[in-house]
Amino acid sequence: MSVREFVVLGTASQVPTRHRNHNGYLLRWDGEGILFDPGEGTQRQMLRAGVAAHDINRICVTHFHGDHSLGLAGVIQRINLDRVPHPVTAHYPASGQKFFDRLRYATAYRETVALREEPVAAEGPLAEGPSYLLEARRLSHPVESFGYRLTEPDGRRMVPGLLAQHGIKGPDVGRIQREGQLGGVTLDDVSEPKRGQSFAFVMDTRLCPGVDALAAGADMLVIESTFLDEDEALATDHGHLTAGQAARVARDAGVRHLVLTHFSQRYSDPGEFGRQARAAGFEGELTIAADLARVPLPKRG
């Protein structure tokens, strides 16, 4: 049975706190695991969350500020120490190659795993497989930053009533799915369109076209909300979003499940982020991320 869930490893911006680790997030998508923005302490948070190095197939870094990348050194060395049996691919801004190199080879260790470096130099598709297309979009931050989106291909859902109407049952159901037709009956005759799931990951940024493109119609949008609305000027100056701005993006994009994260340590009440998101008019599912939380993706439409 396929599993699609979002595992929160850390939610703090800039510096960790007593209750929040640096950033770190793992998306489980069927048989793959995609690790986003491993900040300092990610390796320990993985242990606490029940995430193994073997679970990681891709690493996606949005930008090279420490709270989003300092954990790379430990994670990469753990992947090699545990002799992960499959290749691991790393995506990150090409302009930060020197930072990636420094983190990858921060100390001496024995390389046992094929780590494929695929730096991101422009917007567009990065990788495609049977269950998703991975894309990047440019964001607006003081250093070059990219957001990521996974989109599942659209498919077809079998309709029991239509199958019965055409006398198709048992092994023939699988056959018409594979071959597209059976005895003059087409797949379209016994099924209906099923929209593929989509997941968007947006970290440090001001409002910009890339944010809207990543969020458009997403089933789950994970997005930074470093500041509360009363500090919007400060957010813009530092290249960040407020809770209200993030929620309005989600509202206008038709997002089904909004996950707010990357909170400034200046705020003591995380519930205020949720209140401001609701006040901004977002009515879908809403999660205020907490360290070690596991958030299932919405059921497929």
C-alpha positions as CSV (number, residue, x, y, z in Angstrom):
1,M,0.0,0.0,0.0
2,S,1.4,3.4,-1.0
3,V,2.2,5.9,1.7
4,R,2.2,9.6,1.2
5,E,2.9,11.7,4.2
6,F,4.9,14.7,5.3
7,V,7.2,14.3,8.2
8,V,8.3,17.5,10.1
9,L,11.8,17.3,11.5
10,G,12.2,21.0,12.4
11,T,10.3,24.2,12.1
12,A,12.5,27.0,13.5
13,S,13.8,29.9,11.4
14,Q,17.4,31.2,11.7
15,V,18.1,29.6,15.1
16,P,16.8,26.6,16.9
17,T,14.9,27.0,20.2
18,R,14.1,24.8,23.1
19,H,11.1,23.5,21.3
20,R,11.9,23.8,17.6
21,N,14.8,22.4,15.7
22,H,16.3,23.9,12.6
23,N,14.4,23.2,9.4
24,G,14.1,19.7,8.1
25,Y,11.3,17.8,6.3
26,L,10.8,14.4,4.7
27,L,8.1,13.7,2.1
28,R,7.2,10.1,1.8
29,W,5.8,9.5,-1.6
30,D,5.0,5.9,-2.3
31,G,8.3,4.1,-2.1
32,E,10.5,7.2,-2.2
33,G,11.6,9.7,0.4
34,I,12.5,13.3,-0.4
35,L,14.4,15.3,2.3
36,F,13.9,19.0,2.1
37,D,16.2,21.7,3.7
38,P,18.1,19.7,6.3
39,G,19.3,22.2,8.9
40,E,21.5,21.6,11.8
41,G,20.4,18.7,14.0
42,T,18.4,17.0,11.2
43,Q,20.2,13.6,11.7
44,R,19.1,13.5,15.3
45,Q,15.5,14.6,14.4
46,M,15.4,11.8,11.9
47,L,16.2,9.3,14.7
48,R,13.4,10.8,16.9
49,A,10.9,10.7,14.0
50,G,11.7,7.2,12.9
51,V,13.2,8.2,9.6
52,A,16.2,6.2,8.5
53,A,19.0,7.2,6.0
54,H,17.6,4.3,3.8
55,D,14.4,6.3,3.5
56,I,16.1,9.1,1.5
57,N,16.2,9.0,-2.3
58,R,16.4,12.7,-3.0
59,I,17.6,15.8,-1.1
60,C,16.2,19.2,-2.2
61,V,17.8,22.3,-0.8
62,T,16.0,25.6,-1.4
63,H,18.9,27.9,-0.6
64,F,22.2,28.0,1.3
65,H,21.3,29.8,4.5
66,G,22.4,27.7,7.5
67,D,19.0,26.9,8.9
68,H,18.2,25.2,5.6
69,S,21.5,23.4,4.9
70,L,23.9,23.0,7.8
71,G,22.6,19.5,8.4
72,L,23.7,18.3,5.0
73,A,27.2,17.3,6.2
74,G,25.7,14.9,8.8
75,V,23.0,13.5,6.6
76,I,25.4,12.8,3.7
77,Q,27.9,11.1,6.0
78,R,25.1,9.1,7.6
79,I,23.9,7.9,4.2
80,N,27.4,6.6,3.6
81,L,27.9,5.2,7.0
82,D,24.7,3.2,6.7
83,R,25.6,2.1,3.1
84,V,22.3,3.1,1.6
85,P,21.8,0.6,-1.2
86,H,20.4,3.0,-3.8
87,P,21.7,6.2,-5.4
88,V,20.7,9.5,-3.7
89,T,20.2,12.6,-5.8
90,A,20.8,16.1,-4.5
91,H,19.1,19.2,-6.0
92,Y,20.3,22.7,-4.9
93,P,20.9,26.1,-6.4
94,A,23.8,25.9,-8.8
95,S,25.1,29.3,-7.5
96,G,25.7,27.6,-4.2
97,Q,28.0,24.9,-5.5
98,K,30.9,26.0,-3.3
99,F,28.7,25.7,-0.2
100,F,27.5,22.2,-1.2
101,D,31.0,21.1,-1.8
102,R,32.1,22.4,1.6
103,L,29.2,20.6,3.4
104,R,29.6,17.4,1.4
105,Y,33.3,17.2,2.4
106,A,33.2,19.0,5.7
107,T,35.2,16.1,7.4
108,A,36.9,12.9,6.4
109,Y,34.7,9.8,5.8
110,R,34.5,6.9,3.5
111,E,32.1,7.3,0.5
112,T,30.1,4.2,-0.1
113,V,27.0,5.6,-1.8
114,A,26.6,7.2,-5.2
115,L,25.5,10.7,-4.5
116,R,24.3,12.3,-7.7
117,E,24.7,16.1,-7.8
118,E,22.0,17.8,-10.0
119,P,22.3,21.5,-9.3
120,V,19.4,23.8,-10.2
121,A,20.3,26.6,-12.6
122,A,16.9,27.5,-14.0
123,E,13.2,27.0,-13.5
124,G,11.5,23.9,-14.9
125,P,11.5,20.1,-14.7
126,L,14.2,18.4,-12.7
127,A,13.2,14.7,-12.7
128,E,10.4,12.5,-13.9
129,G,9.3,9.1,-13.0
130,P,6.1,7.0,-13.0
131,S,4.6,8.6,-9.9
132,Y,5.7,12.2,-10.1
133,L,7.3,15.1,-12.0
134,L,9.6,17.2,-9.8
135,E,9.9,20.9,-10.8
136,A,11.6,24.0,-9.5
137,R,10.6,27.6,-9.5
138,R,12.6,30.6,-8.6
139,L,11.8,32.5,-5.4
140,S,12.6,36.0,-4.0
141,H,15.2,36.0,-1.2
142,P,18.5,37.8,-0.5
143,V,20.3,34.7,-1.8
144,E,19.2,32.6,-4.8
145,S,16.4,30.3,-3.7
146,F,14.2,27.8,-5.5
147,G,10.9,26.1,-4.4
148,Y,10.0,22.6,-5.4
149,R,6.8,20.9,-6.6
150,L,5.8,17.3,-7.2
151,T,2.9,16.5,-9.5
152,E,1.5,13.0,-10.0
153,P,0.4,12.3,-13.6
154,D,-3.4,12.3,-14.1
155,G,-4.9,8.9,-14.4
156,R,-8.3,7.1,-14.7
157,R,-10.5,5.7,-11.9
158,M,-12.5,2.6,-12.6
159,V,-16.2,2.9,-12.0
160,P,-17.9,-0.3,-10.7
161,G,-21.2,0.5,-12.2
162,L,-19.8,1.1,-15.7
163,L,-17.7,-2.1,-15.4
164,A,-20.8,-4.1,-14.5
165,Q,-22.8,-2.5,-17.3
166,H,-20.2,-3.7,-19.9
167,G,-19.8,-7.1,-18.2
168,I,-16.2,-6.6,-17.3
169,K,-15.0,-8.2,-14.0
170,G,-12.2,-10.2,-12.4
171,P,-8.9,-10.3,-14.3
172,D,-10.4,-8.4,-17.2
173,V,-10.5,-5.3,-15.1
174,G,-6.7,-5.3,-15.0
175,R,-6.5,-6.2,-18.6
176,I,-8.5,-3.2,-19.8
177,Q,-6.4,-1.0,-17.6
178,R,-3.2,-2.2,-19.1
179,E,-4.3,-2.5,-22.8
180,G,-6.9,0.4,-23.0
181,Q,-9.6,-1.7,-24.6
182,L,-11.3,-5.1,-24.4
183,G,-13.8,-6.5,-26.8
184,G,-14.7,-3.2,-28.3
185,V,-15.0,-1.5,-24.8
186,T,-12.5,1.3,-24.2
187,L,-11.0,2.3,-20.9
188,D,-12.9,5.6,-21.2
189,D,-16.2,3.7,-21.3
190,V,-15.6,2.2,-17.8
191,S,-13.6,4.8,-16.0
192,E,-13.5,8.5,-15.2
193,P,-10.6,11.0,-15.0
194,K,-8.6,11.1,-11.7
195,R,-6.5,14.1,-11.1
196,G,-3.0,13.4,-9.9
197,Q,-1.9,14.6,-6.5
198,S,0.4,17.6,-6.1
199,F,2.7,18.8,-3.4
200,A,4.5,22.2,-3.2
201,F,7.4,23.2,-0.9
202,V,8.0,27.0,-0.5
203,M,10.6,28.3,1.8
204,D,12.3,31.7,2.3
205,T,10.8,34.2,-0.1
206,R,8.8,37.3,-0.6
207,L,5.6,37.2,-2.7
208,C,6.6,36.5,-6.3
209,P,5.4,34.7,-9.4
210,G,7.2,31.6,-8.3
211,V,5.2,31.2,-5.2
212,D,1.9,31.4,-7.1
213,A,3.2,28.9,-9.7
214,L,4.2,26.4,-7.1
215,A,1.0,26.7,-5.1
216,A,-1.5,26.6,-8.0
217,G,-4.0,23.8,-7.2
218,A,-1.7,22.0,-4.8
219,D,-3.2,19.3,-2.6
220,M,-0.7,20.2,0.0
221,L,1.3,23.4,0.2
222,V,4.1,23.6,2.8
223,I,5.1,27.3,3.1
224,E,7.1,29.5,5.3
225,S,5.3,32.0,7.5
226,T,8.2,33.4,9.4
227,F,6.4,36.6,10.6
228,L,3.0,37.6,11.8
229,D,1.0,40.1,9.8
230,E,1.9,43.1,12.0
231,D,5.5,42.6,11.0
232,E,4.9,42.6,7.2
233,A,7.4,45.4,6.5
234,L,10.1,43.4,8.3
235,A,9.1,40.3,6.4
236,T,9.4,42.0,3.1
237,D,12.7,43.6,4.0
238,H,14.2,40.2,5.0
239,G,12.7,38.2,2.1
240,H,10.0,36.4,4.0
241,L,6.3,35.9,4.2
242,T,3.7,36.5,7.0
243,A,1.0,34.0,8.0
244,G,-1.6,36.1,6.3
245,Q,0.3,36.4,3.1
246,A,0.9,32.6,3.0
247,A,-2.7,31.9,3.6
248,R,-3.9,34.3,0.9
249,V,-1.6,32.6,-1.6
250,A,-3.1,29.2,-0.6
251,R,-6.7,30.6,-0.7
252,D,-6.3,32.1,-4.2
253,A,-4.4,29.0,-5.5
254,G,-7.1,26.6,-4.4
255,V,-4.8,24.7,-2.0
256,R,-6.5,21.8,-0.1
257,H,-4.2,21.5,2.8
258,L,-2.0,24.3,4.0
259,V,1.0,23.7,6.3
260,L,2.6,26.7,7.8
261,T,6.2,26.5,9.2
262,H,9.6,28.3,9.6
263,F,8.5,30.4,12.6
264,S,10.5,33.3,14.0
265,Q,11.6,32.8,17.6
266,R,10.2,36.2,18.5
267,Y,6.7,34.8,18.8
268,S,5.6,32.7,21.8
269,D,2.1,31.6,20.6
270,P,2.1,29.4,17.5
271,G,-1.6,29.5,17.5
272,E,-1.6,33.1,16.3
273,F,-0.3,31.9,12.9
274,G,-3.4,29.8,12.5
275,R,-5.7,32.6,13.6
276,Q,-4.2,35.0,11.1
277,A,-4.3,32.4,8.3
278,R,-8.1,31.9,9.0
279,A,-8.6,35.7,9.1
280,A,-7.0,35.9,5.7
281,G,-9.8,33.7,4.3
282,F,-8.2,30.3,4.0
283,E,-10.9,27.7,4.6
284,G,-9.1,24.4,3.7
285,E,-7.3,22.0,6.0
286,L,-4.7,23.9,8.1
287,T,-1.7,22.6,10.0
288,I,0.6,24.7,12.1
289,A,3.7,22.6,11.9
290,A,5.3,21.2,15.0
291,D,8.6,19.3,15.3
292,L,8.1,15.5,14.7
293,A,4.6,15.8,13.4
294,R,3.4,13.5,10.6
295,V,0.9,15.0,8.2
296,P,-0.8,12.7,5.7
297,L,-1.5,14.1,2.2
298,P,-5.1,14.7,1.4
299,K,-6.9,11.7,-0.1
300,R,-6.6,11.7,-3.9
301,G,-9.4,13.4,-5.7
